[in-house]
Amino acid sequence: MRILIDLPPAQADRLREKATLQGVSPEELARAAVADLLATPDADFRAAAERVLRKNQELYKRLA
């Protein structure tokens, strides 16, 4: 699938600079950034998971 985005010139320049520093193309850097964003759980899920882990911390210790 191909998605095209328009970046303001300043952002495009910054993307190129960061990509050069990483030794990758701007497209590869943008693809990696999107992949990271999509792989990261959203804040609500993260908060719920942390709450459950805190709530059951003692149980987990006894089961270990």
PyMOL commands that set and color helices and strands:
alter all, ss='L'
color gray80, all
select helices_A, chain A and resi 9-22+26-39+43-55+57-63
alter helices_A, ss='H'
color red, helices_A
deselect
rebuild
show_as cartoon
